[in-house]
Amino acid sequence: MQPPPPPASRDIVLIGGGHAHVGVLKRFAMRPEPGVRLTLICRDTHTPYSGMLPGYVAGHYGYDEVHIDLRRLAQYAGARFFRDEAVGIDHEARSVRCRSRPPVPYDWLSINIGSTPRLDATAGAGEHAVPVKPIHRFNARWQTLLERIEADPGPIRVAVVGGGAGGVELLLAMQVRLHRELAVRGRDPGELTFALFTRGARILPTHNARVRAHFEATLRRRGIEVHTATEVVAVEAGRLQAADGRWHAADEVVWVTNAGGADWLRDTRLTLDDDGFIEVGDTLQSLSDPRVFAAGDIAHQVNHPREKAGVFAVRQGRPLADNLRAAVTGRRLRPYRPQARWLSLISTGDRHAVASRGGLYLAGDWVWRWKDWIDRRFMARFNDLPPRPSA
């Protein structure tokens, strides 16, 4: 019989169940730190993997295949799981204020809560648009949208606002799924029309010309309208308005742009950038409070700014875990430099995908199978949990 673990003398508190924090939990599970207690505070018990979200929307994956069970992972790591929402930080008392429970004390704190839609910057968007972020809340909104479209006979026009990879990939996935659902019900998929709006001069601006050309051709072939250099300034029931004053019909508007940091962070002493994201240094520590770390979309690494992409949150899991372990044991923290170029595997809704990295361009069904293999292997790390090492 194993002896009970020693009492905790130091507390690491994790706010949010993002990709970096699931990596922290797994690494501490495989190598526990004596006398250190982990606590995860998250309002949801399951967190989605962003890389598989378009495949889930398209109907290629079920709910459990794209979600990590946070309560189970926390239990596996020997961590406490509080299903609640953080609303503030008391830096002097070193405690996290929660919406529904007493404050949670910490010695070291890490924040990985993703980004929050900035719908208030566009008139009517809060009432009439469906924001994709935060991703962990998207499933309920998607199911509602799916049911509404399926139950409403007659022509329906769906608009996606956001011309980056996330917006384009999600739009194509939605089209594939909704066309299939209507066909199964004996309805004409032609009842649905789709449009993409982006204020940029071109779609996928951070990708190379051949990748952009592939998706431009795909959108044309599938009859999707693309409105570039078109900033959406207002949304009403059944329509949206561009900056040039023109109105465009839109029965459903999905918002894949204008995200920022959570509002409650503005009432903390943490240094934030102009979009409300936590500014961190090379060790992922806050510039204003070294006892607070941040990773994923909510963090802005000031010396190495990168676009908001899930690949960075995944890669930050290991250095974040290592630096939290070093901090709590009094060892030297190590700087982390994210890669300057990274591989993106972007699906087209059907089982086809494009690989993009710098000037690299590859496309085909085999790229989707490659992406599927990578994504499933990632999920298996957190859902197919091996026996923990003996104490």
C-alpha positions in Angstrom: 0.0 0.0 0.0 1.4 3.4 -1.0 1.8 6.0 1.7 -0.4 9.1 1.4 1.2 12.0 -0.5 2.9 14.6 1.7 0.8 17.7 2.6 0.9 20.5 0.1 3.0 23.4 1.1 2.9 25.3 -2.2 -0.1 25.9 -4.6 -0.1 26.3 -8.3 -3.4 27.5 -9.6 -4.4 27.2 -13.2 -7.2 29.5 -14.6 -8.7 28.0 -17.7 -8.6 24.7 -19.5 -6.8 25.7 -22.7 -4.3 23.7 -24.7 -1.3 24.8 -22.6 -2.9 23.9 -19.3 -3.8 20.4 -20.4 -0.2 20.0 -21.2 0.8 21.2 -17.7 -1.6 18.8 -16.1 -0.3 15.9 -18.1 3.4 16.7 -17.4 2.8 17.0 -13.6 0.8 13.8 -13.7 3.8 12.0 -15.2 6.2 13.6 -12.8 4.5 14.9 -9.6 6.3 17.5 -7.6 6.3 16.6 -3.8 4.6 19.2 -1.7 3.0 21.0 -4.7 -0.7 21.1 -5.2 -2.3 21.9 -8.5 -5.8 23.5 -8.8 -7.7 24.0 -12.0 -10.4 26.6 -12.2 -12.6 26.3 -15.3 -16.3 26.9 -15.9 -16.5 23.9 -18.3 -15.7 20.2 -17.6 -14.7 19.6 -21.2 -12.4 21.6 -23.4 -12.4 21.4 -27.2 -9.3 20.9 -29.3 -9.4 23.8 -31.8 -7.6 21.9 -34.5 -10.5 19.5 -34.8 -13.3 22.0 -34.4 -13.9 22.4 -38.2 -14.0 18.6 -38.6 -16.5 18.5 -35.8 -18.6 21.2 -37.4 -18.4 19.3 -40.8 -19.6 16.1 -39.0 -16.4 14.1 -39.3 -16.0 13.8 -35.6 -18.3 13.3 -32.6 -18.3 15.4 -29.5 -16.1 13.1 -27.4 -13.5 12.8 -30.1 -12.7 16.5 -30.1 -13.1 17.3 -26.3 -10.8 16.6 -23.4 -12.4 15.7 -20.1 -10.8 18.3 -17.8 -12.2 16.8 -14.6 -10.8 13.4 -15.4 -7.4 14.9 -16.5 -7.2 16.9 -13.3 -8.0 13.9 -11.2 -5.3 11.9 -13.1 -2.8 14.7 -12.2 -3.8 14.7 -8.6 -5.1 18.2 -9.0 -8.2 19.8 -7.6 -10.9 20.8 -10.1 -13.2 23.8 -9.3 -15.9 24.2 -11.8 -16.2 28.0 -11.6 -15.2 31.2 -13.3 -12.4 33.5 -12.3 -13.4 37.1 -12.0 -10.4 38.8 -10.3 -7.0 38.5 -8.7 -6.0 39.8 -5.3 -2.2 40.2 -5.8 -1.5 41.1 -2.2 -3.4 38.1 -0.7 -2.3 35.9 -3.7 -5.7 34.6 -4.3 -8.1 34.2 -7.2 -11.6 35.6 -6.9 -14.3 33.4 -8.3 -17.9 34.0 -9.3 -19.4 31.3 -7.1 -16.9 30.1 -4.5 -14.5 31.6 -1.9 -11.2 32.9 -3.1 -8.6 30.3 -4.1 -5.1 31.0 -2.7 -2.0 30.5 -4.9 1.8 30.7 -4.7 2.0 30.7 -8.4 -0.7 31.4 -10.9 -1.2 30.6 -14.6 -3.9 31.9 -17.0 -4.9 30.1 -20.2 -8.4 31.2 -20.9 -8.3 32.0 -24.7 -9.7 35.1 -26.1 -13.1 36.8 -25.9 -15.2 38.2 -28.8 -15.2 42.0 -29.1 -18.8 42.2 -30.5 -19.4 45.4 -28.7 -17.1 47.2 -31.2 -19.7 46.6 -34.0 -23.3 47.8 -33.6 -25.8 45.0 -33.2 -23.2 42.2 -33.4 -23.8 41.2 -29.8 -27.5 40.6 -30.4 -27.4 39.2 -34.0 -24.0 37.5 -34.5 -22.8 34.1 -33.3 -19.2 34.4 -32.0 -16.8 31.5 -32.5 -14.6 32.5 -29.5 -14.3 31.5 -26.8 -14.2 28.1 -28.5 -15.3 26.2 -25.4 -18.7 27.9 -25.7 -19.1 27.5 -29.4 -20.7 24.0 -29.4 -24.0 25.2 -27.8 -24.2 28.1 -30.2 -23.4 25.8 -33.2 -26.1 23.3 -32.2 -28.7 26.1 -31.9 -27.7 27.4 -35.3 -27.8 24.0 -36.8 -31.3 23.3 -35.4 -32.6 26.7 -36.5 -31.4 26.3 -40.1 -32.7 22.7 -40.3 -36.1 23.7 -39.0 -36.6 26.8 -41.2 -37.7 25.9 -44.7 -36.9 28.3 -47.5 -33.8 30.2 -48.6 -31.3 31.0 -45.8 -28.2 33.1 -46.3 -25.2 32.5 -43.9 -22.5 35.1 -43.5 -19.1 34.5 -41.9 -17.1 37.6 -40.8 -13.4 37.0 -40.8 -11.1 36.1 -43.7 -8.3 34.4 -41.9 -7.7 30.6 -41.9 -10.2 30.2 -39.0 -13.1 32.0 -40.8 -12.5 30.3 -44.2 -12.1 26.8 -42.7 -15.2 27.2 -40.5 -17.3 28.5 -43.4 -16.4 25.6 -45.7 -17.0 23.1 -42.9 -20.5 24.6 -42.2 -21.4 24.5 -45.9 -20.5 20.8 -46.1 -22.4 19.9 -43.0 -25.5 21.9 -43.7 -25.8 20.8 -47.3 -25.6 17.2 -46.1 -28.2 17.7 -43.4 -30.6 19.3 -45.8 -30.1 16.6 -48.4 -30.8 13.9 -45.8 -34.1 15.7 -45.1 -35.1 15.8 -48.7 -34.5 19.5 -49.0 -32.6 21.3 -51.7 -29.1 22.3 -50.5 -29.4 25.2 -52.9 -31.7 26.8 -50.3 -28.5 27.8 -48.5 -26.2 30.5 -49.7 -22.9 31.6 -48.1 -20.9 34.7 -48.0 -17.5 35.6 -46.5 -16.7 39.2 -45.4 -13.2 40.4 -44.5 -11.8 43.9 -44.1 -8.5 42.7 -45.5 -7.6 43.1 -49.2 -7.3 39.3 -49.5 -8.2 36.1 -47.6 -5.7 34.2 -45.6 -3.3 37.1 -45.5 -0.6 35.3 -43.4 -0.3 32.4 -45.9 1.6 32.2 -49.2 0.1 33.0 -52.6 -0.5 29.3 -53.7 -2.4 28.6 -50.5 -4.6 31.6 -51.0 -5.2 30.7 -54.6 -6.3 27.2 -53.6 -8.9 28.5 -51.2 -10.0 31.3 -53.5 -10.7 28.6 -56.2 -12.4 26.4 -53.7 -14.7 29.2 -52.6 -15.6 30.1 -56.2 -16.2 26.4 -57.1 -18.6 26.1 -54.2 -20.5 29.2 -55.0 -19.5 31.2 -52.0 -19.4 35.0 -52.3 -16.2 36.6 -51.0 -16.3 40.3 -50.1 -12.7 41.5 -49.5 -11.8 45.0 -48.3 -15.2 45.1 -46.7 -15.4 46.0 -43.0 -18.6 45.1 -41.3 -19.8 48.0 -39.1 -23.3 47.0 -38.1 -25.5 43.9 -37.8 -29.3 43.8 -37.7 -31.8 41.0 -37.9 -31.5 39.6 -41.5 -28.7 41.9 -42.7 -25.3 43.4 -42.1 -23.8 46.7 -43.1 -20.4 47.4 -44.7 -18.3 50.5 -44.1 -19.3 51.8 -47.5 -22.9 52.0 -46.3 -24.2 49.1 -48.3 -26.4 46.5 -46.7 -26.0 42.8 -47.4 -28.6 40.1 -46.6 -27.6 37.7 -43.8 -30.0 35.5 -42.0 -27.2 34.0 -39.8 -23.9 35.8 -39.0 -21.0 33.9 -37.6 -18.2 36.1 -36.1 -14.6 34.9 -36.5 -12.7 38.1 -35.8 -12.2 41.0 -33.3 -11.3 39.0 -30.2 -9.5 40.3 -27.2 -8.8 39.6 -23.5 -11.5 39.0 -20.9 -12.9 42.1 -19.4 -12.1 41.1 -15.8 -8.4 41.3 -16.6 -8.6 45.1 -16.9 -9.4 45.3 -13.2 -6.2 43.5 -12.2 -2.7 44.9 -12.0 -1.5 42.8 -14.9 0.0 44.7 -17.8 -2.2 44.3 -20.9 -1.7 45.2 -24.6 -4.1 47.3 -26.5 -6.4 44.3 -27.2 -6.5 43.3 -23.5 -4.1 40.4 -23.7 -1.6 39.7 -20.9 1.9 40.9 -21.8 4.5 38.3 -20.9 8.2 37.9 -21.2 10.3 35.1 -22.5 9.6 32.9 -19.5 5.8 33.4 -20.0 5.6 35.5 -16.8 3.6 38.6 -16.6 5.6 41.8 -17.0 3.9 43.3 -14.0 3.7 40.3 -11.6 6.3 37.5 -11.9 4.1 35.1 -9.9 1.6 35.2 -12.7 2.1 33.2 -15.9 0.0 33.3 -19.1 -0.1 31.2 -22.3 -2.2 30.6 -25.4 -4.4 33.3 -27.0 -4.7 35.3 -23.8 -0.9 35.9 -23.7 1.1 38.4 -25.8 4.7 37.4 -25.8 6.2 40.9 -26.2 9.6 39.9 -27.5 8.2 37.3 -30.0 4.7 38.4 -31.1 2.8 35.8 -33.1 -0.7 35.5 -34.5 -3.3 33.8 -32.4 -3.1 30.1 -33.4 -3.7 26.9 -31.4 -0.2 25.6 -32.4 1.4 28.1 -30.1 -0.7 27.2 -27.1 0.1 23.5 -27.7 3.8 24.2 -27.9 3.7 26.4 -24.8 2.5 23.5 -22.6 6.0 22.1 -22.0 7.9 25.3 -21.3 5.0 26.6 -19.1 5.0 23.4 -17.1 8.8 23.4 -16.8 8.9 27.1 -15.7 6.1 26.6 -13.2 8.0 23.6 -11.8 11.2 25.7 -11.6 9.4 28.6 -10.0 7.8 26.5 -7.3 11.1 24.7 -6.5 13.3 27.8 -6.6 15.2 26.9 -9.7 16.1 29.1 -12.7 13.4 29.6 -15.3 14.3 29.1 -18.9 13.3 31.5 -21.8 11.0 30.2 -24.5 11.1 31.4 -28.1 8.3 30.3 -30.3 9.1 29.2 -33.8 9.0 31.9 -36.5 7.4 29.6 -39.0 4.9 26.9 -38.3 3.0 24.2 -40.2 -0.7 24.9 -40.7 -3.0 22.2 -42.0 -6.2 23.8 -43.2 -9.2 21.7 -44.2 -11.7 22.5 -46.9 -14.8 21.0 -45.1 -14.7 17.8 -47.0 -11.9 15.3 -46.3 -9.4 17.4 -48.1 -6.8 19.8 -46.7 -3.9 22.1 -47.5 -0.5 22.3 -45.8 1.0 25.8 -45.4 4.4 26.8 -44.0 6.3 29.8 -45.2 6.4 29.2 -49.0 5.3 25.5 -48.7 2.1 24.5 -50.3 0.7 20.9 -50.4 -2.8 19.8 -51.0 -4.9 16.7 -51.3 -7.0 14.1 -49.5 -3.8 12.6 -48.1 -3.1 16.0 -46.3 -6.4 15.6 -44.6 -5.5 12.1 -43.5 -2.2 13.4 -42.3 -4.0 16.1 -40.3 -6.5 13.6 -38.9 -3.6 11.4 -37.7 -1.8 14.3 -36.0 -5.0 15.5 -34.3 -6.0 12.0 -33.1 -2.5 11.4 -31.8 -2.7 14.7 -29.8 -6.1 13.9 -28.3 -4.9 10.4 -27.3 -2.3 12.0 -25.1 -5.0 13.4 -22.8 -7.9 10.9 -23.2 -6.0 7.6 -23.3 -4.2 8.1 -20.1 -1.4 5.6 -19.1 -0.9 4.4 -15.6 0.8 7.1 -13.5 4.4 6.4 -12.4 4.7 5.0 -8.8 5.5 7.6 -6.2 
